[in-house]
């Protein structure tokens, strides 16, 4: 039960990463709002999606290391 918040963050990062890779056209609208002065592009969404997938992998490794300790 102590690992629930970290598990939820891993799942959230994984969900946004996969969504950014599969449906970047739907997330461009969100990025337009979040990055107001700059124009969001498909390349930016895909780079952010890969970053979210990498972050979810690193957090998953931290979770596994915490469970083994």
Secondary structure, DSSP 8 states (H G I E B T S, - for coil): -TTHHHHHHHHHHHHHHHHHHH-HHHHHHHHHHHTTTS---HHHHHHHHHHHHHHHHHHHHHHHHHHH-
